Amino acid sequence: MPKIRKSSCPECGYEMDGATHCSDVEAMPDKGDISVCIECAAFLQFGDDLILEPMPESVWDDIHPESASQLLQIRKQILSRGKLH
């Protein structure tokens, strides 16, 4: 898992310093990439300096249906396992 600059989820405050990609474990995120908080399952987006920001609702309009389905499945899995802390 690539290490990223430590960033807190803007929804729950959980601190993250790593990211995984759905298809390439070694891929580093880029500005604008979407993420899901591993703690609260909030949809996030990498901003400047790869700091996590809330994902604007308008982003859904540009997401390929297959990618949207993957994101919703990830959220479902996170929510089904409960809180880490």
Secondary structure, 3 states (H helix, E strand, C coil): CCEEEEEECCCCCCEEEECCCCCCCCCCCCCCCEEECCCCCCEEEECHHHCEEECCHHHHHHCCHHHHHHHHHHHHHHHHHCCCC
